[in-house]
């Protein structure tokens, strides 16, 4: 059996320590990346859960205000703006000239969902109608 030279054990321990340190540093970097991606996934999930509640909320909003802020809970807020695209009051029957009982509105609504430092923006068109004349008023 060959004898080891004096001091070779010290060099072996130093090399092993450097390899161990590099492994720990790489592991800590991977943990940091993992936590960042987990935070992004949690943010996306929080906003996605609130987006599913938006159609019910849109039915209650007064879009003629043109803007507003709603607290959706869990740290998510909704900032919305609306713009009237078209307004119409069609004739009900052209030959009888009975006016329509409703006015029709088409709005372009911009929705900004905010959670922590993340903002997701969506644009949708919303159709609304408003009763103008009751059936009793025109004798139907």
Contact map, one row per residue, 1 for C-alpha under 8 A:
11100000000000000000000000000000000000000000000000000000000000000000000000000000000000000000000000000000000000000000000000000000000000000000
11110000000000000000000000000000000000000000000000000000000000000000000000000000000000000000000000000000000000000000000000000000000000000000
11111000000000000000000000000000000000000000000000000000000000000000000000000000000000000000000000000000000000000000000000000000000000000000
01111101000000000000000000000000000000000000000000000000000000000000000000000000000000000000000000000000000000000000000000000000000000000000
00111111000000000000000000000000000000000000000000000000000000000000000000000000000000000000000000000000000000000000000000000000000000000000
00011111100000000000000000000000000000000000000000000000000000000000000000000000000000000000000000000000000000000000000000000000000000000000
00001111111000000000000000000000000000000000000000000000000000000000000000000000000000000000000000000000000000000000000000000000000000000000
00011111111100000000000000000000000000000000000000000000000000000000000000000000000000000000000000000000000000000000000000000000000000000000
00000111111110000000000000000000000000000000000000000000000000000000000000000000000000000000000000000000000000000000000000000000000000000000
00000011111111000000000000000000000000000000000000000000000000000000000000000000000000000000000000000000000000000000000000000000000000000000
00000011111111100000000000000000000000000000000000000000000000000000000000000000000000000000000000000000000000000000000000000000000000000000
00000001111111110000000000000000000000000000000000000000000000000000000000000000000000000000000000000000000000000000000000000000000000000000
00000000111111111000000000000000000000000000000000000000000000000000000000000000000000000000000000000000000000000000000000000000000000000000
00000000011111111100000000000000000000000000000000000000000000000000000000000000000000000000000000000000000000000000000000000000000000000000
00000000001111111110000000000000000000000000000000000000000000000000000000000000000000000000000000000000000000000000000000000000000000000000
00000000000111111111000000000000000000000000000000000000000000000000000000000000000000000000000000000000000000000000000000000000000000000000
00000000000011111111100000000000000000000000000000000000000000000000000000000000000000000000000000000000000000000000000000000000000000000000
00000000000001111111110000000000000000000000000000000000000000000000000000000000000000000000000000000000000000000000000000000000000000000000
00000000000000111111111000000000000000000000000000000000000000000000000000000000000000000000000000000000000000000000000000000000000000000000
00000000000000011111111100000000000000000000000000000000000000000000000000000000000000000000000000000000000000000000000000000000000000000000
00000000000000001111111110000000000000000000000000000000000000000000000000000000000000000000000000000000000000000000000000000000000000000000
00000000000000000111111111000000000000000000000000000000000000000000000000000000000000000000000000000000000000000000000000000000000000000000
00000000000000000011111111100000000000000000000000000000000000000000000000000000000000000000000000000000000000000000000000000000000000000000
00000000000000000001111111110000000000000000000000000000000000000000000000000000000000000000000000000000000000000000000000000000000000000000
00000000000000000000111111111000000000000000000000000000000000000000000000000000000000000000000000000000000000000000000000000000000000000000
00000000000000000000011111111100000000000000000000000000000000000000000000000000000000000000000000000000000000000000000000000000000000000000
00000000000000000000001111111110000000000000000000000000000000000000000000000000000000000000000000000000000000000000000000000000000000000000
00000000000000000000000111111111000000000000000000000000000000000000000000000000000000000000000000000000000000000000000000000000000000000000
00000000000000000000000011111111100000000000000000000000000000000000000000000000000000000000000000000000000000000000000000000000000000000000
00000000000000000000000001111111110000000000000000000000000000000000000000000000000000000000000000000000000000000000000000000000000000000000
00000000000000000000000000111111111000000000000000000000000000000000000000000000000000000000000000000000000000000000000000000000000000000000
00000000000000000000000000011111111100000000000000000000000000000000000000000000000000000000000000000000000000000000000000000000000000000000
00000000000000000000000000001111111110000000000000000000000000000000000000000000000000000000000000000000000000000000000000000000000000000000
00000000000000000000000000000111111111000000000000000000000000000000000000000000000000000000000000000000000000000000000000000000000000000000
00000000000000000000000000000011111111100000000000000000000000000000000000000000000000000000000000000000000000000000000000000000000000000000
00000000000000000000000000000001111111110000000000000000000000000000000000000000000000000000000000000000000000000000000000000000000000000000
00000000000000000000000000000000111111111000000000000000000000000000000000000000000000000000000000000000000000000000000000000000000000000000
00000000000000000000000000000000011111111100000000000000000000000000000000000000000000000000000000000000000000000000000000000000000000000000
00000000000000000000000000000000001111111110000000000000000000000000000000000000000000000000000000000000000000000000000000000000000000000000
00000000000000000000000000000000000111111111000000000000000000000000000000000000000000000000000000000000000000000000000000000000000000000000
00000000000000000000000000000000000011111111100000000000000000000000000000000000000000000000000000000000000000000000000000000000000000000000
00000000000000000000000000000000000001111111110000000000000000000000000000000000000000000000000000000000000000000000000000000000000000000000
00000000000000000000000000000000000000111111111000000000000000000000000000000000000000000000000000000000000000000011010000000000000000000000
00000000000000000000000000000000000000011111111100000000000000000000000000000000000000000000000000000000000000000000000000000000000000000000
00000000000000000000000000000000000000001111111110000000000000000000000000000000000000000000000000000000000000000000000000000000000000000000
00000000000000000000000000000000000000000111111111000000000000000000000001010000000000000000000000000000000000000010000000000000000000000000
00000000000000000000000000000000000000000011111111100000000000000000000000010000000000000000000000000000000000001110000000000000000000000000
00000000000000000000000000000000000000000001111111110000000000000000000000000000000000000000000000000000000000000000000000000000000000000000
00000000000000000000000000000000000000000000111111111000000000000000000000000000000000000000000000000000000000000000000000000000000000000000
00000000000000000000000000000000000000000000011111111100000000000000000100010000000000000000000000000000000000000000000000000000000000000000
00000000000000000000000000000000000000000000001111111100000000000000000000000000000000000000000000000000000000000000000000000000000000000000
00000000000000000000000000000000000000000000000111111110000000000000000000000000000000000000000000000000000000000000000000000000000000000000
00000000000000000000000000000000000000000000000011111111100000000000000000000000000000000000000000000000000000000000000000000000000000000000
00000000000000000000000000000000000000000000000001111111110000000000000000000000000000000000000000000000000000000000000000000000000000000000
00000000000000000000000000000000000000000000000000011111111000000000000000000000000000000000000000000000000000000000000000000000000000000000
00000000000000000000000000000000000000000000000000001111111100000000000000000000000000000000000000000000000000000000000000000000000000000000
00000000000000000000000000000000000000000000000000001111111110000000000000000000000000000000000000000000000000000000000000000000000000000000
00000000000000000000000000000000000000000000000000000111111110000000000000000000000000000000000000000000000000000000000000000000000000000000
00000000000000000000000000000000000000000000000000000011111110000000000000000000000000000000000000000000000000000000000000000000000000000000
00000000000000000000000000000000000000000000000000000001111111000000000000000000000000000000000000000000000000000000000000000000000000000000
00000000000000000000000000000000000000000000000000000000111111100000000000000000000000000000000000000000000000000000000000000000000000000000
00000000000000000000000000000000000000000000000000000000000111111000000000000000000000000000000000000000000000000000000000000000000000000000
00000000000000000000000000000000000000000000000000000000000011111110000000000000010000000000000000000000001000000000000000000000000000000000
00000000000000000000000000000000000000000000000000000000000001111100000000000000010100000000000000000000000000000000000000000000000000000000
00000000000000000000000000000000000000000000000000000000000001111111000000000000010000000000000000000000000000000000000000000000000000000000
00000000000000000000000000000000000000000000000000000000000000111111000000000000111000000000000000000000000000000000000000000000000000000000
00000000000000000000000000000000000000000000000000000000000000101111100000000011110000000000000000000000000000000000000000000000000000000000
00000000000000000000000000000000000000000000000000000000000000001111110000000011100000000000000000000000000000000000000000000000000000000000
00000000000000000000000000000000000000000000000000000000000000000011111000001111000000000000000000000000000000000000000000000000000000000000
00000000000000000000000000000000000000000000000000000000000000000001111100001110000000000000000000000000000000000000000000000000000000000000
00000000000000000000000000000000000000000000000000000000000000000000111110111100000000000000000000000000000000000000000000000000000000000000
00000000000000000000000000000000000000000000000001000000000000000000011111111100000000000000000000000000000000000000000000000000000000000000
00000000000000000000000000000000000000000000000000000000000000000000001111111000000000000000000000000000000000000000000000000000000000000000
00000000000000000000000000000000000000000000010000000000000000000000000111110000000000000000000000000000000000000000000000000000000000000000
00000000000000000000000000000000000000000000000000000000000000000000001111111000000000000000000000000000000000000011000000000000000000000000
00000000000000000000000000000000000000000000011001000000000000000000001111111100000000000000000000000000000000001111000000000000000000000000
00000000000000000000000000000000000000000000000000000000000000000000111110111110000000000000000000000000000000001110000000000000000000000000
00000000000000000000000000000000000000000000000000000000000000000000111100011111000000000000000000000000000000111100000000000000000000000000
00000000000000000000000000000000000000000000000000000000000000000011110000001111100000000000000000000000000000111100000000000000000000000000
00000000000000000000000000000000000000000000000000000000000000000011100000000111110000000000000000000000000011110000000000000000000000000000
00000000000000000000000000000000000000000000000000000000000000000111000000000011111000000000000000000000000011100000000000000000000000000000
00000000000000000000000000000000000000000000000000000000000000111110000000000001111100000000000000000000001111000000000000000000000000000000
00000000000000000000000000000000000000000000000000000000000000000100000000000000111110000000000000000000001110000000000000000000000000000000
00000000000000000000000000000000000000000000000000000000000000010000000000000000011111100000000000000000111100000000000000000000000000000000
00000000000000000000000000000000000000000000000000000000000000000000000000000000001111100000000000000000111100000000000000000000000000000000
00000000000000000000000000000000000000000000000000000000000000000000000000000000000111110000000000000000111000000000000000000000000000000000
00000000000000000000000000000000000000000000000000000000000000000000000000000000000111111000000000000011110000000000000000000000000000000000
00000000000000000000000000000000000000000000000000000000000000000000000000000000000001111100000000000011100000000000000000000000000000000000
00000000000000000000000000000000000000000000000000000000000000000000000000000000000000111110000000010111000000000000000000000000000000000000
00000000000000000000000000000000000000000000000000000000000000000000000000000000000000011111000000110010000000000000000000000000000000000000
00000000000000000000000000000000000000000000000000000000000000000000000000000000000000001111110011110000000000000000000000000000000000000000
00000000000000000000000000000000000000000000000000000000000000000000000000000000000000000111110011111000000000000000000000000000000000000000
00000000000000000000000000000000000000000000000000000000000000000000000000000000000000000011111111100000000000000000000000000000000000000000
00000000000000000000000000000000000000000000000000000000000000000000000000000000000000000011111111000000000000000000000000000000000000000000
00000000000000000000000000000000000000000000000000000000000000000000000000000000000000000000111110000000000000000000000000000000000000000000
00000000000000000000000000000000000000000000000000000000000000000000000000000000000000000000111111000000000000000000000000000000000000000000
00000000000000000000000000000000000000000000000000000000000000000000000000000000000000000011111111100000000000000000000000000000000000000000
00000000000000000000000000000000000000000000000000000000000000000000000000000000000000000011110111110000000000000000000000000000000000000000
00000000000000000000000000000000000000000000000000000000000000000000000000000000000000000111100011111000000000000000000000000000000000000000
00000000000000000000000000000000000000000000000000000000000000000000000000000000000000001111000001111110000000000000000000000000000110000000
00000000000000000000000000000000000000000000000000000000000000000000000000000000000000000001000000111110000000000000000000000000001111100000
00000000000000000000000000000000000000000000000000000000000000000000000000000000000000001000000000011111000000000000000000000000111110000000
00000000000000000000000000000000000000000000000000000000000000000000000000000000000000111100000000011111100000000000000000000000111100000000
00000000000000000000000000000000000000000000000000000000000000000000000000000000000000111000000000000111110000000000000000000011110000000000
00000000000000000000000000000000000000000000000000000000000000000000000000000000000111110000000000000011111000000000000000000011100000000000
00000000000000000000000000000000000000000000000000000000000000000000000000000000000111100000000000000001111100000000000000001111000000000000
00000000000000000000000000000000000000000000000000000000000000100000000000000000011111000000000000000000111110000000000000001111000000000000
00000000000000000000000000000000000000000000000000000000000000000000000000000000011110000000000000000000011111000000000000111100000000000000
00000000000000000000000000000000000000000000000000000000000000000000000000000001111000000000000000000000001111100000000000111100000000000000
00000000000000000000000000000000000000000000000000000000000000000000000000000001110000000000000000000000000111110000000011110000000000000000
00000000000000000000000000000000000000000000000000000000000000000000000000000111100000000000000000000000000011111000000011100000000000000000
00000000000000000000000000000000000000000000000000000000000000000000000000000111000000000000000000000000000001111100001111000000000000000000
00000000000000000000000000000000000000000000001000000000000000000000000000011110000000000000000000000000000000111110001110000000000000000000
00000000000000000000000000000000000000000000001000000000000000000000000000011110000000000000000000000000000000011111111100000000000000000000
00000000000000000000000000000000000000000010011000000000000000000000000000111000000000000000000000000000000000001111111000000000000000000000
00000000000000000000000000000000000000000010000000000000000000000000000000110000000000000000000000000000000000000111110000000000000000000000
00000000000000000000000000000000000000000000000000000000000000000000000000000000000000000000000000000000000000000111111000000000000000000000
00000000000000000000000000000000000000000010000000000000000000000000000000000000000000000000000000000000000000000111111100000000000000000000
00000000000000000000000000000000000000000000000000000000000000000000000000000000000000000000000000000000000000011110111110000000000000000000
00000000000000000000000000000000000000000000000000000000000000000000000000000000000000000000000000000000000000011100011111000000000000000000
00000000000000000000000000000000000000000000000000000000000000000000000000000000000000000000000000000000000001111000001111100000000000000000
00000000000000000000000000000000000000000000000000000000000000000000000000000000000000000000000000000000000001110000000111110000000000000000
00000000000000000000000000000000000000000000000000000000000000000000000000000000000000000000000000000000000111100000000011111000000000000000
00000000000000000000000000000000000000000000000000000000000000000000000000000000000000000000000000000000000111000000000001111100000000000000
00000000000000000000000000000000000000000000000000000000000000000000000000000000000000000000000000000000011110000000000000111110000000000000
00000000000000000000000000000000000000000000000000000000000000000000000000000000000000000000000000000000011110000000000000011111000000000000
00000000000000000000000000000000000000000000000000000000000000000000000000000000000000000000000000000001111000000000000000001111100000000000
00000000000000000000000000000000000000000000000000000000000000000000000000000000000000000000000000000001111000000000000000000111110000000000
00000000000000000000000000000000000000000000000000000000000000000000000000000000000000000000000000000111100000000000000000000011111000000000
00000000000000000000000000000000000000000000000000000000000000000000000000000000000000000000000000000111000000000000000000000001111100000000
00000000000000000000000000000000000000000000000000000000000000000000000000000000000000000000000000001110000000000000000000000000111111000000
00000000000000000000000000000000000000000000000000000000000000000000000000000000000000000000000000011110000000000000000000000000011111000000
00000000000000000000000000000000000000000000000000000000000000000000000000000000000000000000000000011100000000000000000000000000001111101100
00000000000000000000000000000000000000000000000000000000000000000000000000000000000000000000000000001000000000000000000000000000001111111100
00000000000000000000000000000000000000000000000000000000000000000000000000000000000000000000000000001000000000000000000000000000000011111111
00000000000000000000000000000000000000000000000000000000000000000000000000000000000000000000000000000000000000000000000000000000000001111111
00000000000000000000000000000000000000000000000000000000000000000000000000000000000000000000000000000000000000000000000000000000000011111111
00000000000000000000000000000000000000000000000000000000000000000000000000000000000000000000000000000000000000000000000000000000000011111111
00000000000000000000000000000000000000000000000000000000000000000000000000000000000000000000000000000000000000000000000000000000000000111111
00000000000000000000000000000000000000000000000000000000000000000000000000000000000000000000000000000000000000000000000000000000000000111111
